[in-house]
């Protein structure tokens, strides 16, 4: 696949990682500042988990597309290791 597509994929991957880490840090902050059982803390903790899971699914497919949608998953693994 082309270098610009792979580079764009890597940028998205790094941005999603950063976003997930920032959300996690925010939830940690809320754990220290909000009352135990706080609705805000509960919603942000669940939202952070959902974003992490969604990002994983999205990035998995984006990686597949960025590598030219190989017919075999083994081909993608070889590209990633090579």
PDB file of N, CA, C and O in Angstrom:
ATOM      1  N   UNK A   1       0.853  -1.169   0.000  1.00  0.00           N
ATOM      2  CA  UNK A   1       0.000   0.000   0.000  1.00  0.00           C
ATOM      3  C   UNK A   1       0.898   1.231   0.000  1.00  0.00           C
ATOM      4  O   UNK A   1       2.092   1.140   0.287  1.00  0.00           O
ATOM      5  N   UNK A   2       0.322   2.370  -0.320  1.00  0.00           N
ATOM      6  CA  UNK A   2       1.129   3.568  -0.474  1.00  0.00           C
ATOM      7  C   UNK A   2       1.574   4.117   0.876  1.00  0.00           C
ATOM      8  O   UNK A   2       0.907   3.956   1.898  1.00  0.00           O
ATOM      9  N   UNK A   3       2.715   4.764   0.834  1.00  0.00           N
ATOM     10  CA  UNK A   3       3.238   5.364   2.059  1.00  0.00           C
ATOM     11  C   UNK A   3       2.284   6.388   2.679  1.00  0.00           C
ATOM     12  O   UNK A   3       2.136   6.396   3.901  1.00  0.00           O
ATOM     13  N   UNK A   4       1.620   7.265   1.884  1.00  0.00           N
ATOM     14  CA  UNK A   4       0.696   8.221   2.505  1.00  0.00           C
ATOM     15  C   UNK A   4      -0.459   7.539   3.243  1.00  0.00           C
ATOM     16  O   UNK A   4      -0.890   8.019   4.292  1.00  0.00           O
ATOM     17  N   UNK A   5      -0.959   6.437   2.709  1.00  0.00           N
ATOM     18  CA  UNK A   5      -2.055   5.728   3.389  1.00  0.00           C
ATOM     19  C   UNK A   5      -1.559   5.111   4.692  1.00  0.00           C
ATOM     20  O   UNK A   5      -2.224   5.214   5.724  1.00  0.00           O
ATOM     21  N   UNK A   6      -0.402   4.474   4.648  1.00  0.00           N
ATOM     22  CA  UNK A   6       0.145   3.877   5.869  1.00  0.00           C
ATOM     23  C   UNK A   6       0.484   4.947   6.900  1.00  0.00           C
ATOM     24  O   UNK A   6       0.259   4.755   8.095  1.00  0.00           O
ATOM     25  N   UNK A   7       1.025   6.074   6.439  1.00  0.00           N
ATOM     26  CA  UNK A   7       1.352   7.162   7.353  1.00  0.00           C
ATOM     27  C   UNK A   7       0.080   7.718   8.001  1.00  0.00           C
ATOM     28  O   UNK A   7       0.051   7.980   9.203  1.00  0.00           O
ATOM     29  N   UNK A   8      -0.966   7.895   7.196  1.00  0.00           N
ATOM     30  CA  UNK A   8      -2.230   8.387   7.744  1.00  0.00           C
ATOM     31  C   UNK A   8      -2.787   7.405   8.771  1.00  0.00           C
ATOM     32  O   UNK A   8      -3.294   7.815   9.815  1.00  0.00           O
ATOM     33  N   UNK A   9      -2.691   6.105   8.472  1.00  0.00           N
ATOM     34  CA  UNK A   9      -3.135   5.094   9.431  1.00  0.00           C
ATOM     35  C   UNK A   9      -2.363   5.234  10.744  1.00  0.00           C
ATOM     36  O   UNK A   9      -2.954   5.224  11.824  1.00  0.00           O
ATOM     37  N   UNK A  10      -1.053   5.363  10.644  1.00  0.00           N
ATOM     38  CA  UNK A  10      -0.228   5.480  11.867  1.00  0.00           C
ATOM     39  C   UNK A  10      -0.602   6.722  12.675  1.00  0.00           C
ATOM     40  O   UNK A  10      -0.621   6.690  13.905  1.00  0.00           O
ATOM     41  N   UNK A  11      -0.898   7.812  11.972  1.00  0.00           N
ATOM     42  CA  UNK A  11      -1.307   9.036  12.666  1.00  0.00           C
ATOM     43  C   UNK A  11      -2.632   8.839  13.400  1.00  0.00           C
ATOM     44  O   UNK A  11      -2.794   9.292  14.533  1.00  0.00           O
ATOM     45  N   UNK A  12      -3.575   8.161  12.751  1.00  0.00           N
ATOM     46  CA  UNK A  12      -4.857   7.882  13.391  1.00  0.00           C
ATOM     47  C   UNK A  12      -4.648   6.967  14.595  1.00  0.00           C
ATOM     48  O   UNK A  12      -5.246   7.173  15.651  1.00  0.00           O
ATOM     49  N   UNK A  13      -3.804   5.964  14.431  1.00  0.00           N
ATOM     50  CA  UNK A  13      -3.519   5.037  15.525  1.00  0.00           C
ATOM     51  C   UNK A  13      -2.934   5.780  16.726  1.00  0.00           C
ATOM     52  O   UNK A  13      -3.350   5.556  17.863  1.00  0.00           O
ATOM     53  N   UNK A  14      -1.978   6.656  16.470  1.00  0.00           N
ATOM     54  CA  UNK A  14      -1.365   7.411  17.567  1.00  0.00           C
ATOM     55  C   UNK A  14      -2.372   8.360  18.217  1.00  0.00           C
ATOM     56  O   UNK A  14      -2.373   8.517  19.438  1.00  0.00           O
ATOM     57  N   UNK A  15      -3.223   8.989  17.415  1.00  0.00           N
ATOM     58  CA  UNK A  15      -4.233   9.893  17.965  1.00  0.00           C
ATOM     59  C   UNK A  15      -5.237   9.137  18.836  1.00  0.00           C
ATOM     60  O   UNK A  15      -5.632   9.620  19.897  1.00  0.00           O
ATOM     61  N   UNK A  16      -5.648   7.949  18.384  1.00  0.00           N
ATOM     62  CA  UNK A  16      -6.590   7.158  19.176  1.00  0.00           C
ATOM     63  C   UNK A  16      -5.954   6.688  20.483  1.00  0.00           C
ATOM     64  O   UNK A  16      -6.608   6.662  21.526  1.00  0.00           O
ATOM     65  N   UNK A  17      -4.686   6.321  20.420  1.00  0.00           N
ATOM     66  CA  UNK A  17      -3.980   5.924  21.647  1.00  0.00           C
ATOM     67  C   UNK A  17      -3.935   7.088  22.621  1.00  0.00           C
ATOM     68  O   UNK A  17      -4.209   6.923  23.809  1.00  0.00           O
ATOM     69  N   UNK A  18      -3.589   8.270  22.114  1.00  0.00           N
ATOM     70  CA  UNK A  18      -3.510   9.449  22.973  1.00  0.00           C
ATOM     71  C   UNK A  18      -4.881   9.770  23.564  1.00  0.00           C
ATOM     72  O   UNK A  18      -4.996  10.040  24.760  1.00  0.00           O
ATOM     73  N   UNK A  19      -5.922   9.741  22.728  1.00  0.00           N
ATOM     74  CA  UNK A  19      -7.268  10.035  23.194  1.00  0.00           C
ATOM     75  C   UNK A  19      -7.681   9.073  24.308  1.00  0.00           C
ATOM     76  O   UNK A  19      -8.244   9.492  25.320  1.00  0.00           O
ATOM     77  N   UNK A  20      -7.403   7.799  24.117  1.00  0.00           N
ATOM     78  CA  UNK A  20      -7.737   6.790  25.115  1.00  0.00           C
ATOM     79  C   UNK A  20      -6.981   7.036  26.419  1.00  0.00           C
ATOM     80  O   UNK A  20      -7.552   6.917  27.503  1.00  0.00           O
ATOM     81  N   UNK A  21      -5.701   7.378  26.312  1.00  0.00           N
ATOM     82  CA  UNK A  21      -4.909   7.662  27.518  1.00  0.00           C
ATOM     83  C   UNK A  21      -5.423   8.897  28.252  1.00  0.00           C
ATOM     84  O   UNK A  21      -5.491   8.907  29.481  1.00  0.00           O
ATOM     85  N   UNK A  22      -5.785   9.938  27.500  1.00  0.00           N
ATOM     86  CA  UNK A  22      -6.311  11.150  28.121  1.00  0.00           C
ATOM     87  C   UNK A  22      -7.631  10.855  28.826  1.00  0.00           C
ATOM     88  O   UNK A  22      -7.864  11.340  29.933  1.00  0.00           O
ATOM     89  N   UNK A  23      -8.488  10.069  28.197  1.00  0.00           N
ATOM     90  CA  UNK A  23      -9.740   9.683  28.845  1.00  0.00           C
ATOM     91  C   UNK A  23      -9.471   8.897  30.128  1.00  0.00           C
ATOM     92  O   UNK A  23     -10.102   9.137  31.157  1.00  0.00           O
ATOM     93  N   UNK A  24      -8.534   7.961  30.058  1.00  0.00           N
ATOM     94  CA  UNK A  24      -8.195   7.162  31.240  1.00  0.00           C
ATOM     95  C   UNK A  24      -7.683   8.063  32.370  1.00  0.00           C
ATOM     96  O   UNK A  24      -8.064   7.886  33.526  1.00  0.00           O
ATOM     97  N   UNK A  25      -6.826   9.022  32.037  1.00  0.00           N
ATOM     98  CA  UNK A  25      -6.317   9.956  33.046  1.00  0.00           C
ATOM     99  C   UNK A  25      -7.456  10.780  33.653  1.00  0.00           C
ATOM    100  O   UNK A  25      -7.463  11.060  34.851  1.00  0.00           O
ATOM    101  N   UNK A  26      -8.407  11.157  32.816  1.00  0.00           N
ATOM    102  CA  UNK A  26      -9.547  11.937  33.312  1.00  0.00           C
ATOM    103  C   UNK A  26     -10.380  11.104  34.291  1.00  0.00           C
ATOM    104  O   UNK A  26     -10.820  11.604  35.327  1.00  0.00           O
ATOM    105  N   UNK A  27     -10.586   9.847  33.956  1.00  0.00           N
ATOM    106  CA  UNK A  27     -11.335   8.961  34.863  1.00  0.00           C
ATOM    107  C   UNK A  27     -10.570   8.806  36.179  1.00  0.00           C
ATOM    108  O   UNK A  27     -11.180   8.818  37.249  1.00  0.00           O
ATOM    109  N   UNK A  28      -9.253   8.663  36.116  1.00  0.00           N
ATOM    110  CA  UNK A  28      -8.456   8.599  37.349  1.00  0.00           C
ATOM    111  C   UNK A  28      -8.637   9.864  38.184  1.00  0.00           C
ATOM    112  O   UNK A  28      -8.760   9.799  39.407  1.00  0.00           O
ATOM    113  N   UNK A  29      -8.651  11.009  37.513  1.00  0.00           N
ATOM    114  CA  UNK A  29      -8.861  12.281  38.212  1.00  0.00           C
ATOM    115  C   UNK A  29     -10.246  12.305  38.871  1.00  0.00           C
ATOM    116  O   UNK A  29     -10.386  12.725  40.019  1.00  0.00           O
ATOM    117  N   UNK A  30     -11.255  11.854  38.141  1.00  0.00           N
ATOM    118  CA  UNK A  30     -12.605  11.825  38.699  1.00  0.00           C
ATOM    119  C   UNK A  30     -12.696  10.894  39.896  1.00  0.00           C
ATOM    120  O   UNK A  30     -13.429  11.174  40.844  1.00  0.00           O
ATOM    121  N   UNK A  31     -11.961   9.793  39.863  1.00  0.00           N
ATOM    122  CA  UNK A  31     -11.971   8.860  41.008  1.00  0.00           C
ATOM    123  C   UNK A  31     -11.455   9.539  42.269  1.00  0.00           C
ATOM    124  O   UNK A  31     -11.863   9.206  43.382  1.00  0.00           O
ATOM    125  N   UNK A  32     -10.550  10.500  42.078  1.00  0.00           N
ATOM    126  CA  UNK A  32      -9.965  11.204  43.224  1.00  0.00           C
ATOM    127  C   UNK A  32     -10.820  12.377  43.678  1.00  0.00           C
ATOM    128  O   UNK A  32     -10.741  12.785  44.837  1.00  0.00           O
ATOM    129  N   UNK A  33     -11.636  12.923  42.784  1.00  0.00           N
ATOM    130  CA  UNK A  33     -12.356  14.159  43.105  1.00  0.00           C
ATOM    131  C   UNK A  33     -13.864  13.999  43.240  1.00  0.00           C
ATOM    132  O   UNK A  33     -14.505  14.817  43.900  1.00  0.00           O
ATOM    133  N   UNK A  34     -14.436  12.989  42.646  1.00  0.00           N
ATOM    134  CA  UNK A  34     -15.887  12.787  42.713  1.00  0.00           C
ATOM    135  C   UNK A  34     -16.228  11.853  43.877  1.00  0.00           C
ATOM    136  O   UNK A  34     -15.406  11.058  44.332  1.00  0.00           O
ATOM    137  N   UNK A  35     -17.445  11.983  44.326  1.00  0.00           N
ATOM    138  CA  UNK A  35     -17.926  11.104  45.398  1.00  0.00           C
ATOM    139  C   UNK A  35     -18.002   9.669  44.873  1.00  0.00           C
ATOM    140  O   UNK A  35     -18.324   9.440  43.707  1.00  0.00           O
ATOM    141  N   UNK A  36     -17.699   8.702  45.754  1.00  0.00           N
ATOM    142  CA  UNK A  36     -17.836   7.305  45.325  1.00  0.00           C
ATOM    143  C   UNK A  36     -19.260   7.042  44.822  1.00  0.00           C
ATOM    144  O   UNK A  36     -20.236   7.473  45.435  1.00  0.00           O
ATOM    145  N   UNK A  37     -19.359   6.336  43.711  1.00  0.00           N
ATOM    146  CA  UNK A  37     -20.662   6.045  43.145  1.00  0.00           C
ATOM    147  C   UNK A  37     -21.247   7.186  42.321  1.00  0.00           C
ATOM    148  O   UNK A  37     -22.401   7.127  41.896  1.00  0.00           O
ATOM    149  N   UNK A  38     -20.448   8.220  42.101  1.00  0.00           N
ATOM    150  CA  UNK A  38     -20.902   9.374  41.326  1.00  0.00           C
ATOM    151  C   UNK A  38     -21.368   8.955  39.936  1.00  0.00           C
ATOM    152  O   UNK A  38     -20.731   8.137  39.272  1.00  0.00           O
ATOM    153  N   UNK A  39     -22.487   9.530  39.511  1.00  0.00           N
ATOM    154  CA  UNK A  39     -23.023   9.234  38.182  1.00  0.00           C
ATOM    155  C   UNK A  39     -22.032   9.678  37.095  1.00  0.00           C
ATOM    156  O   UNK A  39     -21.829   8.972  36.107  1.00  0.00           O
ATOM    157  N   UNK A  40     -21.434  10.827  37.283  1.00  0.00           N
ATOM    158  CA  UNK A  40     -20.460  11.338  36.306  1.00  0.00           C
ATOM    159  C   UNK A  40     -19.280  10.378  36.171  1.00  0.00           C
ATOM    160  O   UNK A  40     -18.860  10.060  35.058  1.00  0.00           O
ATOM    161  N   UNK A  41     -18.755   9.923  37.284  1.00  0.00           N
ATOM    162  CA  UNK A  41     -17.638   8.974  37.274  1.00  0.00           C
ATOM    163  C   UNK A  41     -18.056   7.677  36.578  1.00  0.00           C
ATOM    164  O   UNK A  41     -17.317   7.150  35.746  1.00  0.00           O
ATOM    165  N   UNK A  42     -19.212   7.178  36.911  1.00  0.00           N
ATOM    166  CA  UNK A  42     -19.709   5.934  36.321  1.00  0.00           C
ATOM    167  C   UNK A  42     -19.848   6.071  34.801  1.00  0.00           C
ATOM    168  O   UNK A  42     -19.412   5.192  34.058  1.00  0.00           O
ATOM    169  N   UNK A  43     -20.451   7.161  34.343  1.00  0.00           N
ATOM    170  CA  UNK A  43     -20.651   7.368  32.908  1.00  0.00           C
ATOM    171  C   UNK A  43     -19.315   7.541  32.178  1.00  0.00           C
ATOM    172  O   UNK A  43     -19.124   6.987  31.096  1.00  0.00           O
ATOM    173  N   UNK A  44     -18.403   8.302  32.763  1.00  0.00           N
ATOM    174  CA  UNK A  44     -17.103   8.512  32.110  1.00  0.00           C
ATOM    175  C   UNK A  44     -16.275   7.228  32.087  1.00  0.00           C
ATOM    176  O   UNK A  44     -15.587   6.954  31.104  1.00  0.00           O
ATOM    177  N   UNK A  45     -16.335   6.446  33.150  1.00  0.00           N
ATOM    178  CA  UNK A  45     -15.595   5.180  33.181  1.00  0.00           C
ATOM    179  C   UNK A  45     -16.139   4.231  32.111  1.00  0.00           C
ATOM    180  O   UNK A  45     -15.367   3.607  31.383  1.00  0.00           O
ATOM    181  N   UNK A  46     -17.452   4.125  32.015  1.00  0.00           N
ATOM    182  CA  UNK A  46     -18.051   3.262  30.986  1.00  0.00           C
ATOM    183  C   UNK A  46     -17.790   3.804  29.585  1.00  0.00           C
ATOM    184  O   UNK A  46     -17.519   3.033  28.664  1.00  0.00           O
ATOM    185  N   UNK A  47     -17.870   5.111  29.418  1.00  0.00           N
ATOM    186  CA  UNK A  47     -17.599   5.721  28.121  1.00  0.00           C
ATOM    187  C   UNK A  47     -16.159   5.516  27.688  1.00  0.00           C
ATOM    188  O   UNK A  47     -15.886   5.295  26.508  1.00  0.00           O
ATOM    189  N   UNK A  48     -15.244   5.587  28.629  1.00  0.00           N
ATOM    190  CA  UNK A  48     -13.831   5.373  28.328  1.00  0.00           C
ATOM    191  C   UNK A  48     -13.583   3.938  27.876  1.00  0.00           C
ATOM    192  O   UNK A  48     -12.841   3.702  26.923  1.00  0.00           O
ATOM    193  N   UNK A  49     -14.202   2.989  28.556  1.00  0.00           N
ATOM    194  CA  UNK A  49     -14.073   1.583  28.142  1.00  0.00           C
ATOM    195  C   UNK A  49     -14.663   1.375  26.754  1.00  0.00           C
ATOM    196  O   UNK A  49     -14.083   0.666  25.932  1.00  0.00           O
ATOM    197  N   UNK A  50     -15.800   1.984  26.492  1.00  0.00           N
ATOM    198  CA  UNK A  50     -16.444   1.851  25.179  1.00  0.00           C
ATOM    199  C   UNK A  50     -15.571   2.468  24.082  1.00  0.00           C
ATOM    200  O   UNK A  50     -15.449   1.901  22.996  1.00  0.00           O
ATOM    201  N   UNK A  51     -14.972   3.609  24.356  1.00  0.00           N
ATOM    202  CA  UNK A  51     -14.101   4.250  23.364  1.00  0.00           C
ATOM    203  C   UNK A  51     -12.869   3.387  23.101  1.00  0.00           C
ATOM    204  O   UNK A  51     -12.439   3.253  21.955  1.00  0.00           O
ATOM    205  N   UNK A  52     -12.306   2.808  24.144  1.00  0.00           N
ATOM    206  CA  UNK A  52     -11.140   1.945  23.970  1.00  0.00           C
ATOM    207  C   UNK A  52     -11.492   0.749  23.093  1.00  0.00           C
ATOM    208  O   UNK A  52     -10.757   0.412  22.165  1.00  0.00           O
ATOM    209  N   UNK A  53     -12.609   0.116  23.391  1.00  0.00           N
ATOM    210  CA  UNK A  53     -13.044  -1.049  22.611  1.00  0.00           C
ATOM    211  C   UNK A  53     -13.370  -0.668  21.173  1.00  0.00           C
ATOM    212  O   UNK A  53     -12.982  -1.367  20.237  1.00  0.00           O
ATOM    213  N   UNK A  54     -14.079   0.434  21.001  1.00  0.00           N
ATOM    214  CA  UNK A  54     -14.431   0.894  19.656  1.00  0.00           C
ATOM    215  C   UNK A  54     -13.192   1.258  18.859  1.00  0.00           C
ATOM    216  O   UNK A  54     -13.099   0.942  17.673  1.00  0.00           O
ATOM    217  N   UNK A  55     -12.247   1.915  19.496  1.00  0.00           N
ATOM    218  CA  UNK A  55     -11.005   2.289  18.818  1.00  0.00           C
ATOM    219  C   UNK A  55     -10.257   1.042  18.358  1.00  0.00           C
ATOM    220  O   UNK A  55      -9.687   1.021  17.267  1.00  0.00           O
ATOM    221  N   UNK A  56     -10.261   0.018  19.182  1.00  0.00           N
ATOM    222  CA  UNK A  56      -9.593  -1.241  18.822  1.00  0.00           C
ATOM    223  C   UNK A  56     -10.208  -1.851  17.572  1.00  0.00           C
ATOM    224  O   UNK A  56      -9.502  -2.284  16.662  1.00  0.00           O
ATOM    225  N   UNK A  57     -11.528  -1.879  17.544  1.00  0.00           N
ATOM    226  CA  UNK A  57     -12.223  -2.440  16.381  1.00  0.00           C
ATOM    227  C   UNK A  57     -11.941  -1.595  15.149  1.00  0.00           C
ATOM    228  O   UNK A  57     -11.603  -2.127  14.091  1.00  0.00           O
ATOM    229  N   UNK A  58     -12.077  -0.293  15.281  1.00  0.00           N
ATOM    230  CA  UNK A  58     -11.837   0.622  14.170  1.00  0.00           C
ATOM    231  C   UNK A  58     -10.414   0.485  13.642  1.00  0.00           C
ATOM    232  O   UNK A  58     -10.207   0.378  12.433  1.00  0.00           O
ATOM    233  N   UNK A  59      -9.433   0.489  14.543  1.00  0.00           N
ATOM    234  CA  UNK A  59      -8.033   0.416  14.126  1.00  0.00           C
ATOM    235  C   UNK A  59      -7.701  -0.926  13.483  1.00  0.00           C
ATOM    236  O   UNK A  59      -6.886  -0.990  12.562  1.00  0.00           O
ATOM    237  N   UNK A  60      -8.319  -1.979  13.956  1.00  0.00           N
ATOM    238  CA  UNK A  60      -8.088  -3.283  13.357  1.00  0.00           C
ATOM    239  C   UNK A  60      -8.506  -3.275  11.883  1.00  0.00           C
ATOM    240  O   UNK A  60      -7.772  -3.750  11.017  1.00  0.00           O
ATOM    241  N   UNK A  61      -9.679  -2.735  11.615  1.00  0.00           N
ATOM    242  CA  UNK A  61     -10.147  -2.684  10.228  1.00  0.00           C
ATOM    243  C   UNK A  61      -9.348  -1.665   9.421  1.00  0.00           C
ATOM    244  O   UNK A  61      -9.036  -1.916   8.257  1.00  0.00           O
ATOM    245  N   UNK A  62      -9.013  -0.528  10.012  1.00  0.00           N
ATOM    246  CA  UNK A  62      -8.223   0.484   9.314  1.00  0.00           C
ATOM    247  C   UNK A  62      -6.861  -0.072   8.909  1.00  0.00           C
ATOM    248  O   UNK A  62      -6.362   0.227   7.824  1.00  0.00           O
ATOM    249  N   UNK A  63      -6.261  -0.878   9.780  1.00  0.00           N
ATOM    250  CA  UNK A  63      -4.972  -1.497   9.457  1.00  0.00           C
ATOM    251  C   UNK A  63      -5.124  -2.435   8.264  1.00  0.00           C
ATOM    252  O   UNK A  63      -4.281  -2.457   7.366  1.00  0.00           O
ATOM    253  N   UNK A  64      -6.192  -3.196   8.264  1.00  0.00           N
ATOM    254  CA  UNK A  64      -6.478  -4.114   7.161  1.00  0.00           C
ATOM    255  C   UNK A  64      -6.615  -3.341   5.847  1.00  0.00           C
ATOM    256  O   UNK A  64      -6.044  -3.736   4.830  1.00  0.00           O
ATOM    257  N   UNK A  65      -7.363  -2.252   5.868  1.00  0.00           N
ATOM    258  CA  UNK A  65      -7.551  -1.435   4.668  1.00  0.00           C
ATOM    259  C   UNK A  65      -6.240  -0.770   4.259  1.00  0.00           C
ATOM    260  O   UNK A  65      -5.893  -0.762   3.078  1.00  0.00           O
ATOM    261  N   UNK A  66      -5.515  -0.216   5.216  1.00  0.00           N
ATOM    262  CA  UNK A  66      -4.256   0.471   4.923  1.00  0.00           C
ATOM    263  C   UNK A  66      -3.231  -0.460   4.288  1.00  0.00           C
ATOM    264  O   UNK A  66      -2.352  -0.013   3.551  1.00  0.00           O
ATOM    265  N   UNK A  67      -3.343  -1.740   4.570  1.00  0.00           N
ATOM    266  CA  UNK A  67      -2.416  -2.717   3.987  1.00  0.00           C
ATOM    267  C   UNK A  67      -2.983  -3.348   2.717  1.00  0.00           C
ATOM    268  O   UNK A  67      -2.525  -4.406   2.286  1.00  0.00           O
ATOM    269  N   UNK A  68      -3.988  -2.690   2.119  1.00  0.00           N
ATOM    270  CA  UNK A  68      -4.485  -3.125   0.827  1.00  0.00           C
ATOM    271  C   UNK A  68      -5.520  -4.216   0.861  1.00  0.00           C
ATOM    272  O   UNK A  68      -5.786  -4.844  -0.164  1.00  0.00           O
ATOM    273  N   UNK A  69      -6.115  -4.461   2.018  1.00  0.00           N
ATOM    274  CA  UNK A  69      -7.164  -5.471   2.182  1.00  0.00           C
ATOM    275  C   UNK A  69      -6.730  -6.830   1.631  1.00  0.00           C
ATOM    276  O   UNK A  69      -7.373  -7.367   0.728  1.00  0.00           O
ATOM    277  N   UNK A  70      -5.644  -7.385   2.171  1.00  0.00           N
ATOM    278  CA  UNK A  70      -5.156  -8.674   1.670  1.00  0.00           C
ATOM    279  C   UNK A  70      -6.207  -9.763   1.823  1.00  0.00           C
ATOM    280  O   UNK A  70      -7.036  -9.727   2.732  1.00  0.00           O
ATOM    281  N   UNK A  71      -6.154 -10.731   0.916  1.00  0.00           N
ATOM    282  CA  UNK A  71      -7.139 -11.821   0.938  1.00  0.00           C
ATOM    283  C   UNK A  71      -6.975 -12.714   2.152  1.00  0.00           C
ATOM    284  O   UNK A  71      -7.954 -13.279   2.639  1.00  0.00           O
ATOM    285  N   UNK A  72      -5.765 -12.851   2.643  1.00  0.00           N
ATOM    286  CA  UNK A  72      -5.496 -13.720   3.779  1.00  0.00           C
ATOM    287  C   UNK A  72      -4.983 -12.895   4.957  1.00  0.00           C
ATOM    288  O   UNK A  72      -4.099 -12.058   4.774  1.00  0.00           O
ATOM    289  N   UNK A  73      -5.518 -13.110   6.167  1.00  0.00           N
ATOM    290  CA  UNK A  73      -4.999 -12.405   7.337  1.00  0.00           C
ATOM    291  C   UNK A  73      -3.505 -12.667   7.540  1.00  0.00           C
ATOM    292  O   UNK A  73      -2.801 -11.834   8.110  1.00  0.00           O
ATOM    293  N   UNK A  74      -3.022 -13.825   7.073  1.00  0.00           N
ATOM    294  CA  UNK A  74      -1.609 -14.143   7.209  1.00  0.00           C
ATOM    295  C   UNK A  74      -0.751 -13.148   6.433  1.00  0.00           C
ATOM    296  O   UNK A  74       0.354 -12.818   6.862  1.00  0.00           O
ATOM    297  N   UNK A  75      -1.250 -12.670   5.299  1.00  0.00           N
ATOM    298  CA  UNK A  75      -0.508 -11.698   4.508  1.00  0.00           C
ATOM    299  C   UNK A  75      -0.334 -10.393   5.278  1.00  0.00           C
ATOM    300  O   UNK A  75       0.719  -9.761   5.197  1.00  0.00           O
ATOM    301  N   UNK A  76      -1.339  -9.995   6.010  1.00  0.00           N
ATOM    302  CA  UNK A  76      -1.254  -8.785   6.811  1.00  0.00           C
ATOM    303  C   UNK A  76      -0.212  -8.963   7.905  1.00  0.00           C
ATOM    304  O   UNK A  76       0.594  -8.062   8.137  1.00  0.00           O
ATOM    305  N   UNK A  77      -0.213 -10.095   8.576  1.00  0.00           N
ATOM    306  CA  UNK A  77       0.772 -10.368   9.607  1.00  0.00           C
ATOM    307  C   UNK A  77       2.188 -10.319   9.047  1.00  0.00           C
ATOM    308  O   UNK A  77       3.093  -9.791   9.693  1.00  0.00           O
ATOM    309  N   UNK A  78       2.386 -10.865   7.853  1.00  0.00           N
ATOM    310  CA  UNK A  78       3.703 -10.834   7.228  1.00  0.00           C
ATOM    311  C   UNK A  78       4.113  -9.404   6.917  1.00  0.00           C
ATOM    312  O   UNK A  78       5.278  -9.049   7.098  1.00  0.00           O
ATOM    313  N   UNK A  79       3.174  -8.564   6.449  1.00  0.00           N
ATOM    314  CA  UNK A  79       3.469  -7.168   6.164  1.00  0.00           C
ATOM    315  C   UNK A  79       3.885  -6.427   7.435  1.00  0.00           C
ATOM    316  O   UNK A  79       4.806  -5.611   7.413  1.00  0.00           O
ATOM    317  N   UNK A  80       3.210  -6.714   8.521  1.00  0.00           N
ATOM    318  CA  UNK A  80       3.492  -6.021   9.766  1.00  0.00           C
ATOM    319  C   UNK A  80       4.837  -6.408  10.354  1.00  0.00           C
ATOM    320  O   UNK A  80       5.494  -5.595  11.004  1.00  0.00           O
ATOM    321  N   UNK A  81       5.241  -7.636  10.130  1.00  0.00           N
ATOM    322  CA  UNK A  81       6.516  -8.100  10.688  1.00  0.00           C
ATOM    323  C   UNK A  81       7.677  -7.800   9.768  1.00  0.00           C
ATOM    324  O   UNK A  81       8.823  -7.757  10.216  1.00  0.00           O
ATOM    325  N   UNK A  82       7.408  -7.594   8.497  1.00  0.00           N
ATOM    326  CA  UNK A  82       8.457  -7.384   7.513  1.00  0.00           C
ATOM    327  C   UNK A  82       8.891  -5.981   7.347  1.00  0.00           C
ATOM    328  O   UNK A  82       9.775  -5.700   6.537  1.00  0.00           O
TER     329      UNK A  82
END
